[in-house]
């Protein structure tokens, strides 16, 4: 059901008899969609003539995803298998629509390795992939709204020249500072990194040791320059700056000095507390929350939520986890509206998207209808710009 999200929908659509997840409360009511926007919101269980009866299902703003690597999974569905770009984008788009995500910042890694044998996760791919996404968006071929997030890999060889391929007209919304140098941040425990690399990429121990040595040397040679240039490039592109995997209060202070307003996956309570002190929004992984912990051995999302330090959820590598994680937050806190804020209003605010993320008159008619079955959230309808896409 692709559609052109630039075009308003002319016929009124009324979604009635729903539990509306408003900014601070859940109320029974209906929403009128007109010309791609929310025209009005009414309370009460009435079902006007011609309205779609939601049967008491929840009605939420469409979910907003700030950081997902899911497109890479479609680009390389198996190790060494490169899928056609357009087919990968369309499959990724359909998958996200089906999970209730209506706005996504596709996280494209820039900063690559020159090794011709590198995997898709290390090869240079961002510019042609971004061009394909933007072309599909212009053609109205995508179900949901796709925006760009450039993951600037500090420990790389090609970061500066890849940044030069992007300009303000590309509409890059987020630039994140990614430092995957072994032995710190996400993989401070090298044994965890070894298990990850040998499991995902079938590295031998000797290959892993050589890989670690190569990346460590590369960080020493290029790291400081790449970090400074990435901060400057975010300003040039007009993008929100995000830190990634901050571990210490000192690292957070550096991120704050750079102007970061989003902290992706801080790895410790110390870092999350420092983010709060600096007014930086904390993003935690929904898979971490659902699994009950980090696969890298870092702080759990549940621990962050328990002390009020979790602002935004990201599905990271599992799109369906975004709604499931928000529902888990809502059920745990006895406030479904609060749980849904972590995947709607909070990411919208962090990314500067003032036209979505809430059920309110005048905002984009991006909505998700879902119900619970044994605690599991089941999407029942998804609308983007007033048009049903799933």
C-alpha positions in Angstrom: 0.0 0.0 0.0 2.7 2.6 -0.8 1.4 6.2 -0.9 2.8 9.6 -1.4 3.0 11.1 2.2 3.2 14.6 0.7 -0.4 14.5 -0.6 -3.3 15.2 1.8 -6.1 12.7 2.0 -9.4 14.5 1.1 -12.0 12.3 2.7 -12.6 12.4 6.5 -11.9 9.2 8.4 -13.2 8.8 11.9 -11.6 6.3 14.2 -14.1 5.8 17.1 -14.6 3.8 20.3 -10.9 3.7 21.0 -8.7 4.2 24.0 -6.8 7.3 23.0 -3.2 7.5 24.3 -2.9 11.2 24.8 0.1 13.0 26.1 -0.6 12.5 29.8 -3.6 10.2 30.0 -5.7 7.5 28.3 -9.3 8.3 27.5 -12.1 6.8 25.6 -12.8 8.7 22.4 -12.5 9.2 18.7 -10.2 10.9 16.2 -11.2 12.6 13.0 -8.5 12.6 10.2 -8.8 15.1 7.4 -6.4 16.2 4.7 -3.5 14.2 6.2 -3.9 15.8 9.6 -5.7 15.2 12.9 -8.8 17.5 12.5 -10.3 16.9 16.0 -10.5 14.6 19.0 -13.7 13.8 20.9 -14.1 11.9 24.1 -16.7 9.3 24.8 -17.5 5.8 23.4 -19.9 6.9 20.7 -19.4 5.6 17.2 -20.7 8.2 14.7 -22.3 7.0 11.4 -19.6 6.1 8.9 -16.9 5.8 11.6 -14.5 2.9 12.0 -15.3 1.2 15.2 -12.0 0.4 17.0 -13.8 -1.9 19.5 -11.9 -0.4 22.5 -8.5 -0.9 21.0 -5.7 1.5 21.9 -5.1 4.4 19.4 -1.6 5.9 19.6 0.5 8.3 17.6 2.6 6.5 15.0 5.8 5.2 16.5 9.1 7.1 15.8 12.3 5.2 15.5 15.6 7.2 15.9 18.1 4.5 15.4 17.7 1.2 13.6 20.2 -1.0 11.8 17.4 -3.1 10.4 18.0 -2.0 6.8 21.5 -3.5 6.9 19.9 -6.8 7.8 17.9 -6.6 4.6 21.0 -5.6 2.6 22.9 -8.6 3.8 20.3 -11.2 4.7 23.0 -13.9 5.0 26.8 -13.4 5.5 28.3 -12.5 2.1 24.9 -12.2 0.4 24.3 -8.6 -0.9 20.7 -7.9 -1.7 19.6 -5.3 -4.3 19.2 -1.9 -2.6 15.7 -1.0 -3.7 14.3 -4.4 -2.8 16.0 -4.2 0.6 14.6 -0.7 1.3 11.1 -1.8 0.3 11.2 -4.9 2.5 12.5 -2.8 5.4 9.8 -0.2 4.9 7.0 -2.8 4.8 8.4 -4.5 7.9 8.5 -1.2 9.9 5.0 -0.2 8.8 3.7 -3.6 10.0 5.1 -2.9 13.5 3.5 0.5 13.9 6.5 2.6 13.1 5.5 5.6 10.9 8.7 7.7 11.0 12.1 6.2 10.9 15.6 7.6 10.9 17.4 5.0 8.8 20.8 4.7 10.5 23.4 4.5 7.7 27.0 4.0 8.7 29.6 6.3 7.2 33.2 5.7 7.9 34.4 2.4 6.3 37.4 0.1 6.0 39.3 -0.1 2.7 39.6 -4.0 2.9 37.8 -5.4 -0.1 36.8 -8.4 1.9 35.0 -6.4 4.6 31.4 -7.3 5.3 28.5 -5.0 4.4 28.7 -3.7 7.9 32.2 -2.3 7.1 32.0 -1.5 3.4 31.2 1.9 2.0 27.5 2.1 1.2 25.8 5.1 2.7 25.6 7.6 -0.2 24.1 5.3 -2.8 21.7 3.9 -0.3 20.6 7.3 0.9 20.1 8.3 -2.8 17.9 5.3 -3.3 15.8 6.0 -0.2 15.3 9.6 -1.2 14.3 8.6 -4.7 11.7 6.1 -3.4 10.4 8.8 -1.1 10.0 11.3 -3.9 8.2 8.7 -6.0 5.7 7.9 -3.2 6.8 4.3 -3.2 7.3 4.1 0.6 4.7 3.4 3.2 6.2 5.4 6.0 8.3 8.5 6.4 12.0 7.8 6.0 14.6 10.3 7.3 18.4 10.0 7.4 20.6 9.2 10.4 24.4 9.1 9.6 26.3 6.9 12.1 29.7 8.4 12.0 32.2 5.6 12.7 35.2 7.3 14.3 37.3 4.2 14.1 37.5 4.1 10.3 39.4 5.2 7.2 36.9 7.1 5.0 34.8 9.2 7.3 35.7 12.6 6.0 35.3 11.8 2.3 32.0 10.1 3.0 30.6 13.1 4.9 31.6 15.3 1.9 29.1 13.3 -0.2 26.2 14.7 1.9 24.7 18.2 1.9 21.9 20.1 3.6 19.5 19.2 0.8 19.7 15.5 1.9 17.8 16.4 5.0 20.0 14.5 7.4 18.2 14.6 10.7 20.7 12.9 13.1 24.5 12.4 13.2 25.7 10.1 15.9 29.3 9.7 17.1 30.1 6.0 17.0 33.4 4.8 18.5 33.6 1.0 18.3 37.3 0.8 19.3 37.7 -2.5 21.1 38.1 -2.4 24.9 35.8 0.5 25.7 32.2 1.7 25.6 29.8 -1.0 24.3 32.6 -3.6 24.3 34.7 -2.7 27.3 34.7 -6.5 28.0 36.8 -7.9 25.1 35.5 -11.4 25.8 32.0 -10.1 25.0 33.3 -8.6 21.8 35.2 -11.8 20.9 32.0 -13.9 21.4 30.1 -11.4 19.2 32.7 -11.3 16.4 33.4 -15.0 16.3 29.7 -15.8 16.4 28.5 -13.3 13.8 31.4 -13.2 11.5 33.0 -16.6 12.1 36.4 -15.1 13.0 39.1 -17.4 14.4 40.8 -16.2 17.6 43.9 -15.1 15.6 41.7 -13.2 13.1 39.9 -11.5 16.0 43.2 -10.5 17.7 44.5 -9.0 14.4 41.2 -7.2 13.9 41.4 -5.7 17.4 45.0 -4.6 16.8 44.1 -3.0 13.5 41.1 -1.0 14.9 43.1 0.1 17.9 45.8 1.5 15.7 43.3 3.1 13.4 41.6 4.9 16.3 45.0 6.2 17.5 45.7 7.6 14.0 42.4 9.0 13.0 40.1 9.2 16.1 40.6 12.7 17.4 40.4 14.2 13.9 37.3 12.2 12.9 35.5 13.1 16.1 36.1 16.8 15.6 35.1 16.7 11.9 31.9 14.7 12.7 30.8 17.3 15.2 31.4 20.0 12.6 29.7 18.1 9.9 26.5 17.7 12.0 26.4 21.5 12.3 26.9 21.9 8.5 24.1 19.5 7.8 21.7 21.0 10.4 21.4 17.6 12.2 20.8 16.8 15.8 24.0 15.4 17.3 23.9 12.1 19.3 26.5 10.4 21.4 26.7 6.6 21.4 27.6 4.2 24.2 28.9 6.8 26.6 30.2 4.9 29.7 31.6 7.5 32.1 30.5 11.0 33.3 33.6 12.3 31.6 32.6 10.9 28.2 29.2 12.5 28.7 30.7 15.8 29.5 32.6 15.7 26.3 29.4 14.8 24.4 27.7 17.7 26.0 30.5 20.0 25.0 30.0 18.9 21.4 26.4 19.8 21.6 24.8 16.4 21.8 21.2 16.3 22.7 20.6 12.6 22.3 22.5 9.8 24.1 22.2 6.5 22.4 22.5 3.5 24.7 24.7 4.8 27.6 26.3 1.7 29.1 26.2 2.6 32.8 24.0 4.3 35.3 26.8 6.8 35.9 26.6 7.9 32.3 22.8 8.0 32.2 22.8 10.2 35.4 25.3 12.5 33.8 23.1 12.7 30.7 20.2 13.8 32.8 22.3 16.4 34.5 23.4 17.8 31.1 19.8 17.7 29.7 20.6 15.0 27.2 17.8 12.6 26.3 18.7 9.0 27.1 17.8 6.3 24.5 17.7 2.7 25.6 17.3 -0.5 23.5 13.8 -2.1 23.5 15.4 -5.5 22.9 17.5 -4.9 26.0 14.2 -4.2 27.9 12.4 -7.2 26.6 15.3 -9.6 27.0 15.9 -8.4 30.6 19.4 -7.2 29.9 22.1 -6.1 27.5 23.7 -8.7 25.2 27.0 -6.8 25.8 26.8 -7.0 29.6 26.0 -3.3 30.0 23.3 -1.6 32.1 19.8 -2.9 31.6 17.1 -0.7 30.2 14.9 -1.9 33.1 17.4 -0.5 35.6 17.4 2.8 33.8 13.6 2.9 33.7 13.4 2.0 37.4 15.3 5.2 38.4 13.6 7.4 35.9 16.5 7.7 33.5 15.0 6.2 30.3 13.5 8.8 28.0 13.3 7.1 24.6 13.2 3.5 23.4 14.8 2.3 20.1 14.2 -1.0 18.4 17.9 -1.0 17.3 18.0 -4.4 15.4 14.4 -5.7 16.1 11.6 -3.4 14.8 8.8 -5.3 16.5 10.4 -4.6 19.9 9.5 -0.9 19.8 5.8 -1.3 20.4 6.4 -4.3 22.7 8.9 -2.4 24.8 6.6 0.7 25.1 3.7 -1.5 26.2 6.0 -3.3 28.8 7.0 0.1 30.1 3.4 1.2 30.3 2.2 -2.0 32.0 5.1 -1.9 34.5 4.4 1.7 35.5 0.6 1.4 35.4 0.5 4.2 32.8 0.2 3.1 29.1 0.3 6.7 27.9 3.7 7.2 29.6 5.1 4.0 28.0 4.0 5.1 24.6 5.6 8.6 25.1 9.0 6.9 25.0 8.4 5.9 21.4 6.3 8.9 20.2 6.5 12.3 21.8 9.9 11.9 23.4 11.8 10.9 20.2 9.8 13.5 18.2 11.0 16.2 20.7 14.6 15.0 20.7 14.8 15.0 16.9 13.0 18.3 16.5 9.8 16.9 14.8 7.1 19.3 16.0 4.4 18.0 13.7 4.0 14.4 15.0 4.4 12.2 18.1 1.1 13.2 19.8 -2.6 12.9 19.2 -3.5 16.5 18.9 -5.5 18.6 16.3 -3.3 20.0 13.6 -0.6 17.3 13.8 0.2 14.7 11.1 -2.4 11.9 11.0 0.2 9.2 11.7 -1.5 6.7 14.0 -1.3 3.2 15.3 -4.2 1.1 16.5 -3.3 -1.9 18.6 -4.8 -4.3 21.2 -3.3 -6.5 23.9 -3.5 -10.3 23.8 -2.1 -11.9 26.8 0.1 -8.9 27.4 1.4 -9.0 23.8 0.7 -5.9 21.6 -0.9 -6.7 18.3 -1.0 -3.9 15.7 -4.5 -3.6 14.1 -4.0 -0.7 11.8 -1.4 1.9 10.8 -2.0 5.2 9.1 0.6 7.7 7.7 -0.7 11.1 6.6 -4.2 9.8 7.0 -3.7 6.9 4.6 -3.8 3.3 5.9 -0.5 1.6 5.2 -0.8 -1.6 7.3 
